[in-house]
Amino acid sequence: MRILLAFGRTYPARTALMLISLFLAGLAEGVGLTTLLPLLSVALGDETHSEFSLEVIAILQMFGLAPTVVTMITVMVLGMIVSSALVLLGNRQVGYTVAHVATDLRVALIRALLGSRWEYYLRQPTGALANSVATEAFRASTAYEHAANALALFIQAMVYVVIALFVSWQAAVLSLILGVFLLLALQRLVKTSRHAGKSQTRLMRELLAHLTDTLGSVKPLKAMAREDIADSLLRHRADELNHAMEREVMSREALRALQGPMLATLAAGGLYAGLVVLKLPLSSVMVLIFLVVRILSLLHKAQQRYQRVASQESAYWALQKAIETAQADAEPGGGKRAPSLQDAIVFERVSFSYGDRPILDALDLTIPVGAFTSLVGPSGAGKTTLLDLLCVLLAPQSGSIRVDGVPLEELDRQRWRRLIGYVPQETLLLHDSILANVTLGDPALTVADAERALRQAGAWEFVEKSPEGMQTVVGERGGKLSGGQRQRIVIARALAHRPRLLILDEATSALDPESEAAICQTLKQLTPAITVVAVSHRPALIEVADQVWRLQEGRLVRIKGPRETCRRFGERAPIGPEGGAPTA
Ligand SMILES: Nc1ncnc2c1ncn2[C@@H]1O[C@H](COP(=O)(O)OP(=O)(O)OP(=O)(O)O)[C@@H](O)[C@H]1O
């Protein structure tokens, strides 16, 4: 029941209210039931009342109530009504907490992941994340529900034990011993469920991670008639998951099925012991049998709930671990200074490596504000890495990056990033309208902002012609649009919030030369209001650039850009040939 403690710490008020109402419910039921023995005693016409019956009758008389059958039935029914009302209150708390648990876990995981370092985020399979948000959060919340119910049933069983103690302590002790024996005998089935639950958690993560990857590459798989490979891999994992689920169902049903015969045997044994061995009056034996069977059945139900906890809780711990590891790898806090972007962004002897693999080697670069800077270089040279450093997604191992003389790490990171419009290599669109794809649901952006951005990106012509204009839905990953149209929408997205620094990573690779030339001219016109840094091999982006740098073997060589520009923007001595025709 570690999970209940964990939730108790997170939701102390709710948990306390739940426990108090469930305890009081058990107490109310117990008080109502105390009249059962004298009631039966009166109804069966016992000549001598048991000690317990006499005490109950004395208490009733103390409250001015005559110990008639009607009074005792009324007390019993009232006890049940109060108990049910309190159970409702307790269960309402459980229900509310369950809803909160799922939502809070989802939000905590998403926040932790979005706040984690870029390198950590890259290692997370998106399918596993989707699984955590959907299935694991749900299973974790049901684990809490079952744990709370198990506890409620256990409390109820203990109330009955206390009543049984008053009726006959021997019978109460006997039922407790039998109860513990029953629980221990069936503990193996709980263990099986726990193992099956753990396997389900692991397999579900793997399955969804694999499924997401496969769904992302359905087109080439279908085109090459290779979907059977994906199908068989998915089926293999699904079969394993099925097997784990079957094990869990089997142990759950076995536990449920064993309840009937075990309780019948114990009741028969109790009847025999009470009547023949202990020679108790029939009313006492009936009450005892009722109590023993009720205690055992409550304990058994508590165990069934506990079994469900055992099978579901692994999802909670897996989710909690995912949240904690993401939090442990959180982005270091940025600085407090407001970014200005008036003069230049300067890379000074910047070195970066992934593990022990060097990518950038004491690199120098000046990006003048208001200019159009292009970066070229062979695949894998580290161009995207350089852009990631600029967006503070990565941090250099040595050297410094300064914006108007202020080190990047001293700037307020969020404010710096808000100055950036970023167009990534992959044109990932949401399955939503063009408008939603441009604004990304940002309430600060208007339809007019989206239209302006679409015009700037050269997308307005085809958007206008689309049947529903900006409300046209682009399909899964933008599948209803051409590659070039998708790229233009992604460029519009980067321009919608009026960035001061536009970063383009192979942003025009899917465009035909004419469209590309047109967009490049538009992008060029954005300068000097916007500083543009573009990674590209395409002639058009190189032609419009004020300076072009080639990245090779971790160093930069300038291949275009007048010496005066460099001096004007305070750049150090150029490293390579300058002013020549683009050679990339
Ligand atoms: N997260 C990462 N972890 C480890 N290595 C990485 C990571 N990201 C990139 N690399 C490696 O670093 C090198 C530089 O990658 P980068 O994406 O910056 O190159 P690029 O010049 O942009 O290439 P391309 O033109 O093909 O996009 C590559 O060899 C790549 O394999």
The ligand as an ORCA input file, in Angstrom:
! r2SCAN-3c Opt
* xyz 0 1
  N      21.831     14.217    -30.114
  C      22.928     13.745    -30.692
  N      23.692     12.853    -30.049
  C      24.813     12.373    -30.610
  N      25.260     12.734    -31.825
  C      24.536     13.613    -32.526
  C      23.337     14.159    -32.002
  N      22.822     15.005    -32.911
  C      23.656     14.987    -33.960
  N      24.686     14.166    -33.733
  C      25.833     13.915    -34.607
  O      26.544     15.137    -34.727
  C      26.944     15.358    -36.057
  C      26.467     16.737    -36.497
  O      25.051     16.677    -36.619
  P      24.231     17.889    -37.221
  O      22.807     17.484    -37.257
  O      24.565     19.116    -36.458
  O      24.844     17.966    -38.664
  P      24.356     18.807    -39.926
  O      25.564     19.510    -40.428
  O      23.199     19.658    -39.575
  O      23.930     17.644    -40.898
  P      22.812     17.642    -42.079
  O      23.253     18.626    -43.113
  O      22.863     16.239    -42.579
  O      21.536     17.993    -41.429
  C      26.383     14.233    -36.877
  O      27.425     13.347    -37.187
  C      25.380     13.551    -35.998
  O      25.403     12.171    -36.185
*
